[in-house]
Amino acid sequence: MIPDSLSPIANHLWQSTVFAGVAGLLTPALRKNPARVRHWIWVAASLKFLIPFSVLIAIGSRIEWHTAPASTAPSLSMALDQAVQPFAVPETALVRPAPAANPLPPIVWTLWACGFIGTAGSSLIRYRRIAAAVRAGSPVDLGIPIRVICSPAFIEPGILGMFRPVLLLPDGIFEHLTPEQWKAVVAHELCHVRRRDNFIGLLQLFVETVFWFHPLTWWIGKRILEERERACDEEVVKLGNEPRAYARGILKVCERYLESSTPCVAGVSGSNLKTRIEAILNERIAKDLNDGTKALLAAAGVFAVAVPIAIGLLDGVTLRAQTVSPSLRFEVASVKPWQPDPKAPAHPRSSGIPGPNNNDPGRFTAHTNLLSLVLTAWDIPAYQLSETADLYTRRLEVEAKMPVDTTREQFNVMLRNLLADRLGLKFHWTTRQMEIYALVVAKGGPNLRPAAPDLLQPSESPSNTGNAFPLRIGPDGFPLPPPGNRPWMALAPGGKVGMREHNETAAEMARSIGMRTLDGPLTDATGLTGTYDYTLFWSMQATTAALGAAPTVDPDAPGASDGPSIFDAVRDQLGLKIEKKRGPMQILVVDHVDKRPTEN
């Protein structure tokens, strides 16, 4: 498995490799077209190593656009993210155990640093030799718009520098070339100046230095060098220089002088000399791109940039679809730090969440941690929230008033606004590969009771008994569900955790169990179509161990006693089975929260 720290690099490398492979398939189809076209395709393939798709995705996520329906944007965004990030590392809401130090990342980074320093040092030594040749030379006036230096160094003619280019010529070159030949050679070098080839060469040198371990970067460098020389050859011939004199001039330079080995010094020789000479002597005329080919290349370029931006855009649409509305606020709200009273009951006081079973739909009161408030505000389970440790330790007292007809969706937006206004909460959505689960029928078949009539009579509902739910205890010593078919989850006899559900479908059962116990979503794959009553008892300690989570449960805490994990409990008590696999999931990432709430 790829370590967390290396996963983004692995994604970037395979994406760049595929991009270069597409360039390799595209350039042969353009062999009869101008060399400058193939040159720029290879340059784009090289620059891809410097531009991760994640950067374009980030750009897309910040583009404002009309919000798409929230139900369609996340699924497509997750599918695209899954395609471009196969090495994503699972991220869950549970606290994982601190793994043993992985020696692989330090070894990899050490090897990379050694290669980087060696490659950069070698390039620097070569460049300093050429710079020394320039300093040792003397100026010559050839009547061209750049400086010309004749040097005693035994090196081919070349262009040094990008912003103030200098033409470096070896001493005695005019004695070995005819005027027609050296004029063609000088024209070749001026082509390099006009095309800014030294700048492109410097970028390619940087790519080869950073990604020295990837052979494809060196191969791309050879292709760039070949095509840039052919492009200059085509331009020299097109300017009216005699092809045979030009070809003889190139051959004499290659016979007498050493080729520059630095990509950012554009010379006259270059690679694949035989093919170049044949093309010059045969006066091959490259065909200009027709409209169809131009459209195809433009579409390929737009596609390469647009796909990752579209991924980010869809993520941004998902984010903005769930962003708070400025128009929905609580009528009155108070947010204060809260320290629980050690003498108070262990369970937190929390009420007022809008819904059909609410004691007071016009009021929200909570004494809980920030983690619970965030999960409530976005109506998501804990596994859909990243980095929860700090949120869990922040305890708050919240009291708010709202219209009595407030819906659950409106309440969620109000709570998000409250967290943003009073705590400066900032967030974004991202997609992660994580553990997901499926609920299936176990061997031997399900052990479920068909739903019985409501366990509480209408006369016992809160509207007739005041503001407290009448607590009814079943024959097993565990509470019966309150009215309205709401699930009941609490400490069961014997120290285990218990959950009693009434009149639930298999899909509702999967959601209830998954949200309360697992580190990923649990989907229904049972094929069951009825509604059921069930009671489930399990141990938190055994469950966290089965999930591979850190043993953070206090042995004396509620639910920490010996007992089955949720996996064993579902199998043995319900005749069902929880199967594990991996898949994409939208994760809410909290970027910032103020240390203290602002004044009420």
C-alpha positions as CSV (number, residue, x, y, z in Angstrom):
1,M,0.0,0.0,0.0
2,I,1.3,3.5,-0.9
3,P,2.0,5.6,2.2
4,D,-0.2,8.6,2.9
5,S,2.7,11.1,2.2
6,L,3.4,9.5,-1.2
7,S,-0.1,9.0,-2.4
8,P,-0.5,12.5,-4.1
9,I,2.8,12.1,-5.8
10,A,1.8,8.7,-7.1
11,N,-1.4,10.1,-8.5
12,H,0.5,13.0,-10.2
13,L,3.1,10.7,-11.7
14,W,0.6,8.3,-13.3
15,Q,-1.5,11.1,-14.6
16,S,1.5,12.8,-16.2
17,T,2.6,9.5,-17.7
18,V,-0.8,8.9,-19.3
19,F,-0.7,12.5,-20.6
20,A,2.8,11.9,-22.2
21,G,1.5,8.6,-23.7
22,V,-1.3,10.5,-25.4
23,A,1.3,12.9,-26.8
24,G,3.3,10.0,-28.0
25,L,0.3,8.6,-29.9
26,L,-0.6,12.0,-31.3
27,T,2.8,13.2,-32.7
28,P,3.2,10.3,-35.3
29,A,-0.1,11.4,-36.9
30,L,1.4,14.9,-37.4
31,R,4.7,13.8,-38.9
32,K,3.9,15.5,-42.2
33,N,3.0,18.7,-40.5
34,P,5.4,21.5,-39.3
35,A,7.9,20.4,-36.6
36,R,6.8,23.3,-34.4
37,V,3.5,21.6,-33.8
38,R,5.0,18.4,-32.6
39,H,7.5,20.5,-30.6
40,W,4.7,22.2,-28.6
41,I,2.9,18.9,-28.0
42,W,6.0,17.5,-26.4
43,V,6.5,20.8,-24.4
44,A,3.0,20.4,-23.1
45,A,3.7,16.8,-22.1
46,S,6.8,18.0,-20.2
47,L,5.0,20.9,-18.5
48,K,2.3,18.5,-17.3
49,F,4.9,17.2,-14.8
50,L,4.9,20.6,-13.3
51,I,1.1,21.1,-13.1
52,P,-0.7,18.5,-11.0
53,F,-4.4,18.0,-11.9
54,S,-5.1,18.7,-8.2
55,V,-4.1,22.4,-8.9
56,L,-6.6,22.6,-11.7
57,I,-9.2,20.9,-9.5
58,A,-8.6,23.5,-6.8
59,I,-9.1,26.3,-9.4
60,G,-12.3,24.8,-10.6
61,S,-13.7,24.5,-7.1
62,R,-13.3,28.3,-6.6
63,I,-15.2,29.2,-9.8
64,E,-18.6,30.7,-9.1
65,W,-21.4,29.1,-11.1
66,H,-25.1,28.7,-10.8
67,T,-25.7,25.9,-8.3
68,A,-26.6,22.6,-9.8
69,P,-29.0,20.3,-8.1
70,A,-27.2,18.9,-5.1
71,S,-28.4,15.4,-5.8
72,T,-26.5,15.1,-9.1
73,A,-23.3,17.0,-8.5
74,P,-21.8,14.9,-5.7
75,S,-22.2,11.6,-7.5
76,L,-20.6,12.7,-10.7
77,S,-17.9,14.6,-8.8
78,M,-17.1,11.5,-6.8
79,A,-16.9,9.3,-9.9
80,L,-14.4,11.7,-11.6
81,D,-12.4,12.1,-8.4
82,Q,-12.2,8.3,-8.2
83,A,-10.9,8.1,-11.7
84,V,-8.1,10.6,-11.3
85,Q,-7.1,9.6,-7.7
86,P,-6.8,5.8,-7.6
87,F,-4.2,6.0,-4.8
88,A,-6.3,8.1,-2.4
89,V,-5.8,7.2,1.2
90,P,-8.9,6.3,3.3
91,E,-9.8,9.0,5.8
92,T,-12.3,8.2,8.5
93,A,-13.9,10.0,11.4
94,L,-12.6,7.5,14.0
95,V,-9.2,8.1,15.7
96,R,-6.9,5.5,14.2
97,P,-4.0,4.0,16.2
98,A,-0.7,5.6,15.7
99,P,1.0,3.3,13.2
100,A,4.6,2.2,13.6
101,A,7.0,4.6,11.8
102,N,7.1,3.7,8.1
103,P,10.7,3.7,6.9
104,L,9.7,3.9,3.2
105,P,8.9,7.7,2.9
106,P,12.2,8.8,4.5
107,I,14.2,6.4,2.3
108,V,12.3,7.5,-0.8
109,W,12.8,11.2,-0.1
110,T,16.5,10.7,0.7
111,L,17.1,8.9,-2.6
112,W,15.2,11.7,-4.4
113,A,17.3,14.4,-2.7
114,C,20.5,12.6,-3.7
115,G,19.4,12.3,-7.3
116,F,18.1,15.9,-7.4
117,I,21.4,17.3,-6.0
118,G,23.5,15.2,-8.4
119,T,21.5,16.1,-11.5
120,A,21.3,19.8,-10.6
121,G,25.1,19.8,-9.8
122,S,25.9,18.2,-13.1
123,S,23.8,20.8,-15.1
124,L,25.4,23.6,-13.1
125,I,28.9,22.4,-13.9
126,R,28.1,22.2,-17.7
127,Y,26.5,25.7,-17.6
128,R,29.5,27.2,-15.8
129,R,31.9,25.8,-18.5
130,I,29.8,27.5,-21.2
131,A,29.6,30.8,-19.2
132,A,33.4,30.6,-18.8
133,A,33.8,30.3,-22.6
134,V,31.7,33.4,-23.0
135,R,33.9,35.3,-20.6
136,A,37.0,34.2,-22.3
137,G,35.8,35.3,-25.8
138,S,35.9,38.6,-27.6
139,P,33.0,40.5,-29.2
140,V,32.4,40.3,-33.0
141,D,30.1,42.6,-35.1
142,L,28.0,40.6,-37.5
143,G,25.3,43.2,-38.0
144,I,22.6,41.1,-36.2
145,P,20.4,42.3,-33.3
146,I,22.2,40.2,-30.6
147,R,25.7,40.2,-29.1
148,V,28.2,37.9,-30.8
149,I,31.1,36.4,-28.9
150,C,34.0,34.4,-30.5
151,S,35.5,32.1,-27.9
152,P,38.6,29.8,-28.0
153,A,36.5,27.1,-26.5
154,F,36.1,24.1,-28.8
155,I,32.3,24.2,-28.8
156,E,29.6,24.4,-31.4
157,P,27.8,27.7,-32.2
158,G,25.0,28.3,-29.8
159,I,22.7,30.8,-28.0
160,L,23.4,31.5,-24.4
161,G,20.8,33.4,-22.2
162,M,17.2,34.1,-22.4
163,F,16.5,37.8,-21.8
164,R,19.8,39.1,-23.2
165,P,20.8,36.3,-25.6
166,V,24.4,36.0,-26.8
167,L,25.5,34.1,-29.9
168,L,28.6,32.1,-29.0
169,L,30.9,31.2,-31.9
170,P,34.1,29.2,-31.8
171,D,37.3,31.0,-33.1
172,G,38.1,30.2,-36.7
173,I,34.6,29.2,-37.7
174,F,34.6,31.7,-40.6
175,E,37.7,30.0,-41.9
176,H,36.0,26.6,-42.2
177,L,32.6,27.7,-43.5
178,T,31.8,29.5,-46.7
179,P,29.9,32.8,-46.3
180,E,26.7,31.1,-47.5
181,Q,27.2,28.3,-45.0
182,W,27.9,30.5,-41.9
183,K,25.0,32.8,-42.8
184,A,22.7,29.9,-42.7
185,V,24.1,28.7,-39.4
186,V,23.6,32.2,-37.9
187,A,20.1,32.2,-39.3
188,H,19.5,28.9,-37.5
189,E,20.6,30.4,-34.2
190,L,18.4,33.5,-34.6
191,C,15.5,31.1,-35.1
192,H,16.2,29.8,-31.6
193,V,16.1,33.3,-30.3
194,R,12.8,34.2,-31.9
195,R,11.3,30.9,-30.6
196,R,12.5,31.4,-27.0
197,D,14.0,27.9,-27.2
198,N,16.4,28.6,-24.3
199,F,13.5,29.3,-22.0
200,I,11.8,26.1,-23.0
201,G,15.1,24.2,-22.6
202,L,15.4,25.6,-19.0
203,L,11.9,24.4,-18.1
204,Q,12.7,21.0,-19.5
205,L,16.0,20.9,-17.6
206,F,14.0,21.7,-14.4
207,V,11.6,18.9,-15.1
208,E,14.4,16.4,-15.7
209,T,16.1,17.6,-12.4
210,V,13.0,17.3,-10.2
211,F,11.8,14.1,-11.9
212,W,15.2,12.6,-12.5
213,F,13.9,9.1,-11.5
214,H,11.3,9.1,-14.2
215,P,12.8,7.9,-17.6
216,L,9.9,9.4,-19.5
217,T,11.0,13.0,-18.7
218,W,14.4,12.3,-20.3
219,W,12.8,10.7,-23.3
220,I,10.5,13.7,-23.7
221,G,13.6,16.0,-23.5
222,K,15.1,14.2,-26.5
223,R,11.9,14.6,-28.5
224,I,11.8,18.3,-27.6
225,L,15.4,18.8,-28.8
226,E,14.7,16.9,-32.0
227,E,11.6,18.8,-32.9
228,R,13.0,22.2,-32.0
229,E,16.0,21.7,-34.4
230,R,13.8,20.5,-37.2
231,A,11.5,23.5,-36.6
232,C,14.5,25.8,-37.0
233,D,15.7,23.9,-40.1
234,E,12.3,24.3,-41.7
235,E,12.4,28.1,-41.0
236,V,15.9,28.5,-42.3
237,V,15.0,26.9,-45.6
238,K,11.8,28.8,-45.8
239,L,13.8,32.1,-45.4
240,G,15.5,31.3,-48.7
241,N,18.8,29.8,-47.6
242,E,20.3,27.3,-50.1
243,P,19.5,23.8,-48.6
244,R,22.8,22.1,-49.7
245,A,25.0,24.9,-48.3
246,Y,23.0,24.8,-45.1
247,A,23.4,21.0,-44.8
248,R,27.1,21.2,-45.5
249,G,27.5,23.9,-42.9
250,I,25.7,21.7,-40.3
251,L,28.0,18.7,-41.2
252,K,31.2,20.8,-40.9
253,V,30.1,22.1,-37.5
254,C,29.4,18.6,-36.2
255,E,32.7,17.4,-37.6
256,R,34.8,20.1,-36.0
257,Y,33.1,21.1,-32.8
258,L,31.7,19.6,-29.6
259,E,27.9,19.7,-29.2
260,S,26.5,21.6,-26.2
261,S,25.1,19.2,-23.6
262,T,23.0,21.8,-21.9
263,P,19.3,21.9,-23.0
264,C,19.1,25.7,-22.2
265,V,21.9,26.4,-24.7
266,A,20.4,26.1,-28.2
267,G,23.0,24.9,-30.7
268,V,23.0,24.1,-34.4
269,S,23.7,20.4,-34.4
270,G,21.1,18.6,-32.2
271,S,20.1,14.9,-32.4
272,N,19.1,12.6,-35.3
273,L,21.4,14.4,-37.7
274,K,20.8,11.9,-40.6
275,T,17.0,12.5,-40.6
276,R,17.6,16.3,-40.5
277,I,20.0,16.4,-43.4
278,E,17.7,14.2,-45.5
279,A,14.8,16.5,-44.8
280,I,16.9,19.6,-45.7
281,L,18.3,18.2,-48.9
282,N,15.0,16.8,-50.0
283,E,13.4,20.2,-49.3
284,R,10.4,18.5,-47.7
285,I,7.6,21.0,-47.3
286,A,5.6,20.5,-44.2
287,K,1.9,20.7,-44.7
288,D,0.1,23.3,-42.7
289,L,-2.5,22.1,-40.3
290,N,-6.0,21.9,-41.9
291,D,-9.0,23.2,-40.0
292,G,-10.0,19.7,-38.8
293,T,-6.6,19.0,-37.3
294,K,-6.5,22.4,-35.7
295,A,-9.9,21.8,-34.2
296,L,-8.8,18.3,-32.9
297,L,-5.7,19.7,-31.3
298,A,-7.6,22.6,-29.7
299,A,-10.2,20.1,-28.4
300,A,-7.5,17.9,-26.9
301,G,-5.9,20.8,-25.2
302,V,-9.2,22.1,-23.8
303,F,-10.2,18.6,-22.7
304,A,-6.9,18.1,-20.8
305,V,-7.5,21.4,-18.9
306,A,-11.2,21.3,-18.6
307,V,-11.7,17.8,-17.1
308,P,-9.8,18.5,-13.8
309,I,-11.4,22.0,-13.7
310,A,-14.8,20.4,-14.2
311,I,-14.1,18.0,-11.2
312,G,-13.2,21.0,-9.0
313,L,-16.3,22.9,-10.4
314,L,-18.6,20.0,-9.5
315,D,-17.0,19.9,-6.0
316,G,-17.5,23.6,-5.8
317,V,-21.2,23.2,-6.9
318,T,-21.6,20.6,-4.2
319,L,-20.1,22.9,-1.6
320,R,-22.2,25.9,-2.7
321,A,-25.3,23.7,-2.8
322,Q,-24.7,23.0,0.9
323,T,-23.4,26.5,1.8
324,V,-25.4,28.4,4.3
325,S,-28.1,30.7,3.1
326,P,-27.7,34.3,4.3
327,S,-31.5,34.7,4.8
328,L,-32.0,31.9,7.4
329,R,-31.1,32.8,11.0
330,F,-32.4,31.9,14.4
331,E,-34.6,34.7,15.8
332,V,-32.6,34.7,19.0
333,A,-29.5,32.7,19.7
334,S,-26.9,32.3,22.5
335,V,-23.6,30.3,22.2
336,K,-21.4,29.9,25.3
337,P,-18.6,27.6,26.4
338,W,-19.9,24.8,28.5
339,Q,-18.3,22.6,31.2
340,P,-20.4,19.6,32.2
341,D,-21.2,19.2,35.8
342,P,-19.6,16.0,37.0
343,K,-22.6,15.4,39.3
344,A,-25.0,15.6,36.5
345,P,-26.3,12.5,34.6
346,A,-23.8,11.1,32.1
347,H,-25.9,11.8,29.0
348,P,-25.9,15.4,27.7
349,R,-29.1,17.4,27.8
350,S,-30.2,18.1,24.2
351,S,-33.6,19.0,22.8
352,G,-35.4,21.2,20.4
353,I,-34.2,19.7,17.1
354,P,-37.2,20.4,14.7
355,G,-39.3,17.4,13.8
356,P,-42.7,15.7,14.4
357,N,-41.6,14.4,17.8
358,N,-40.2,17.6,19.2
359,N,-41.3,18.9,22.6
360,D,-41.0,22.5,21.6
361,P,-40.5,23.1,17.8
362,G,-39.8,26.8,18.4
363,R,-36.8,26.2,20.6
364,F,-33.4,24.5,20.3
365,T,-31.3,23.8,23.4
366,A,-28.1,21.8,23.5
367,H,-25.3,21.1,26.0
368,T,-22.9,19.2,23.9
369,N,-19.6,19.2,22.0
370,L,-19.0,21.1,18.7
371,L,-18.6,17.7,16.9
372,S,-22.3,16.9,17.6
373,L,-23.4,20.4,16.5
374,V,-21.5,20.1,13.2
375,L,-22.9,16.6,12.5
376,T,-26.4,17.9,13.3
377,A,-26.0,21.1,11.1
378,W,-25.1,19.1,8.0
379,D,-27.1,16.0,8.9
380,I,-24.2,13.7,8.3
381,P,-22.7,10.7,10.3
382,A,-19.4,11.0,12.0
383,Y,-17.5,9.1,9.3
384,Q,-18.3,11.9,6.8
385,L,-16.5,14.5,8.9
386,S,-12.7,14.8,8.8
387,E,-10.4,15.7,11.7
388,T,-12.9,15.4,14.6
389,A,-10.6,15.4,17.6
390,D,-10.6,19.2,18.2
391,L,-14.3,19.4,17.6
392,Y,-15.0,16.7,20.2
393,T,-13.2,18.6,23.0
394,R,-15.0,21.9,22.3
395,R,-18.1,21.9,24.5
396,L,-20.8,24.5,24.0
397,E,-24.1,25.6,25.4
398,V,-26.5,26.6,22.7
399,E,-30.0,28.1,23.1
400,A,-32.0,29.4,20.1
401,K,-35.5,30.4,19.2
402,M,-37.1,29.9,15.7
403,P,-40.5,29.9,14.1
404,V,-42.6,26.9,15.2
405,D,-43.1,25.8,11.6
406,T,-39.4,25.5,10.9
407,T,-38.5,22.4,8.9
408,R,-35.6,20.2,9.6
409,E,-33.8,21.5,6.4
410,Q,-34.3,25.1,7.5
411,F,-33.1,24.3,11.0
412,N,-29.9,22.8,9.5
413,V,-29.2,25.9,7.6
414,M,-29.9,28.1,10.6
415,L,-27.5,26.0,12.7
416,R,-24.8,26.3,10.0
417,N,-25.2,30.0,9.9
418,L,-25.0,30.2,13.7
419,L,-21.7,28.2,13.7
420,A,-20.3,30.5,10.9
421,D,-21.4,33.7,12.7
422,R,-20.4,32.9,16.3
423,L,-17.5,30.5,15.8
424,G,-16.1,31.6,12.4
425,L,-16.5,28.0,11.1
426,K,-15.1,27.5,7.6
427,F,-15.3,24.3,5.6
428,H,-15.0,22.6,2.3
429,W,-16.0,19.3,0.8
430,T,-13.6,16.8,-0.7
431,T,-13.8,13.2,-1.9
432,R,-11.9,10.3,-0.2
433,Q,-11.6,6.6,-0.7
434,M,-12.8,5.0,2.5
435,E,-14.3,2.0,4.0
436,I,-17.9,1.4,3.0
437,Y,-20.2,-1.5,4.1
438,A,-23.1,-3.5,2.8
439,L,-25.7,-5.2,4.9
440,V,-26.5,-8.7,3.5
441,V,-28.4,-11.7,4.7
442,A,-26.2,-14.1,6.6
443,K,-25.9,-17.8,6.1
444,G,-29.0,-19.3,7.7
445,G,-31.3,-16.4,6.9
446,P,-32.5,-13.3,8.7
447,N,-33.7,-13.4,12.3
448,L,-36.1,-10.4,12.2
449,R,-39.6,-9.8,13.7
450,P,-42.2,-8.2,11.5
451,A,-43.2,-4.8,12.8
452,A,-45.7,-4.9,15.7
453,P,-48.2,-2.1,16.4
454,D,-46.9,1.1,18.0
455,L,-45.4,0.4,21.4
456,L,-47.0,3.5,22.9
457,Q,-50.6,4.5,22.7
458,P,-51.6,7.9,21.4
459,S,-52.9,8.8,24.9
460,E,-49.3,8.4,26.2
461,S,-47.8,10.8,23.6
462,P,-46.0,14.0,24.9
463,S,-49.0,16.2,23.9
464,N,-51.0,14.6,26.6
465,T,-48.3,14.0,29.2
466,G,-46.3,17.3,29.2
467,N,-42.9,17.9,28.0
468,A,-41.3,14.6,28.9
469,F,-41.5,11.3,27.1
470,P,-43.0,8.5,29.3
471,L,-40.2,6.0,29.7
472,R,-41.4,2.4,29.2
473,I,-39.1,-0.5,30.0
474,G,-39.3,-3.8,28.1
475,P,-39.1,-7.3,29.5
476,D,-35.3,-7.3,28.8
477,G,-34.8,-4.2,31.0
478,F,-34.1,-2.0,28.0
479,P,-36.3,1.1,27.2
480,L,-39.1,0.8,24.6
481,P,-39.0,3.3,21.7
482,P,-40.7,6.7,22.3
483,P,-43.7,7.6,20.1
484,G,-43.3,8.3,16.5
485,N,-41.2,5.2,15.8
486,R,-38.0,7.0,16.9
487,P,-35.1,4.6,17.6
488,W,-33.8,4.3,21.1
489,M,-30.1,3.9,21.8
490,A,-28.6,3.8,25.3
491,L,-26.7,1.9,27.9
492,A,-28.2,-1.6,28.2
493,P,-28.2,-3.9,31.2
494,G,-24.8,-5.6,31.7
495,G,-22.8,-2.6,30.4
496,K,-23.3,-3.1,26.7
497,V,-24.8,-0.5,24.3
498,G,-28.3,-1.2,23.1
499,M,-30.4,0.0,20.2
500,R,-34.1,-0.7,19.8
501,E,-35.8,0.0,16.5
502,H,-39.5,-0.1,15.6
503,N,-41.2,-0.4,12.2
504,E,-38.0,0.0,10.1
505,T,-37.3,-1.2,6.6
506,A,-34.0,-2.9,5.8
507,A,-32.7,0.3,4.3
508,E,-33.6,2.3,7.4
509,M,-32.0,-0.4,9.5
510,A,-28.7,-0.2,7.5
511,R,-28.6,3.6,7.9
512,S,-29.4,3.5,11.7
513,I,-26.7,0.9,12.4
514,G,-24.1,2.5,10.1
515,M,-24.5,6.0,11.4
516,R,-24.2,4.9,15.1
517,T,-21.4,2.3,14.9
518,L,-19.3,2.2,11.8
519,D,-16.6,4.3,10.2
520,G,-18.3,4.3,6.8
521,P,-21.8,4.1,5.2
522,L,-23.8,0.9,5.5
523,T,-26.0,0.3,2.5
524,D,-28.9,-2.2,2.3
525,A,-28.1,-5.2,0.1
526,T,-30.4,-7.7,1.8
527,G,-33.3,-7.6,-0.7
528,L,-35.8,-7.6,2.3
529,T,-38.9,-5.6,1.6
530,G,-40.9,-5.6,4.9
531,T,-40.7,-3.5,8.0
532,Y,-39.2,-4.9,11.2
533,D,-38.8,-4.5,15.0
534,Y,-35.4,-5.4,16.4
535,T,-33.2,-5.0,19.4
536,L,-29.4,-5.1,19.2
537,F,-26.8,-5.2,21.9
538,W,-23.0,-4.8,21.4
539,S,-19.8,-3.7,23.0
540,M,-18.1,-0.4,22.1
541,Q,-14.7,-1.8,23.1
542,A,-15.0,-4.8,20.8
543,T,-16.4,-2.7,18.0
544,T,-13.5,-0.2,18.0
545,A,-11.1,-3.1,18.0
546,A,-12.9,-4.8,15.0
547,L,-12.7,-1.5,13.1
548,G,-9.0,-1.1,13.8
549,A,-9.6,2.1,15.7
550,A,-7.5,3.3,18.6
551,P,-8.6,1.8,22.0
552,T,-9.8,5.2,23.2
553,V,-12.8,3.8,25.1
554,D,-12.4,3.9,28.9
555,P,-12.8,0.4,30.3
556,D,-15.1,1.9,32.9
557,A,-17.1,4.0,30.4
558,P,-20.7,3.0,29.4
559,G,-20.7,0.4,26.6
560,A,-17.1,-0.6,27.2
561,S,-17.8,-4.0,28.8
562,D,-17.0,-7.3,27.3
563,G,-19.4,-8.4,24.5
564,P,-19.8,-8.8,20.8
565,S,-18.6,-6.3,18.2
566,I,-21.3,-4.8,16.0
567,F,-20.3,-7.2,13.3
568,D,-20.9,-10.2,15.5
569,A,-24.0,-8.8,17.0
570,V,-25.7,-8.1,13.7
571,R,-24.8,-11.7,12.5
572,D,-25.8,-13.5,15.7
573,Q,-28.8,-11.4,16.8
574,L,-30.3,-10.4,13.4
575,G,-29.2,-13.1,11.0
576,L,-27.6,-10.4,8.8
577,K,-24.0,-9.7,7.9
578,I,-21.9,-6.5,7.4
579,E,-19.5,-6.8,4.5
580,K,-16.7,-4.4,4.0
581,K,-15.3,-2.9,0.8
582,R,-13.9,0.5,-0.4
583,G,-15.4,3.3,-2.4
584,P,-15.6,7.1,-2.8
585,M,-17.3,9.3,-0.2
586,Q,-17.9,13.0,0.1
587,I,-16.1,14.3,3.3
588,L,-16.8,17.5,5.1
589,V,-13.5,19.2,6.1
590,V,-13.5,21.9,8.8
591,D,-10.8,24.4,7.9
592,H,-11.2,26.8,10.8
593,V,-13.0,27.4,14.0
594,D,-12.5,30.3,16.4
595,K,-11.2,29.3,19.9
596,R,-14.1,31.1,21.6
597,P,-17.6,32.1,20.3
598,T,-18.2,35.8,19.7
599,E,-20.4,37.8,22.0
600,N,-24.1,37.0,21.9
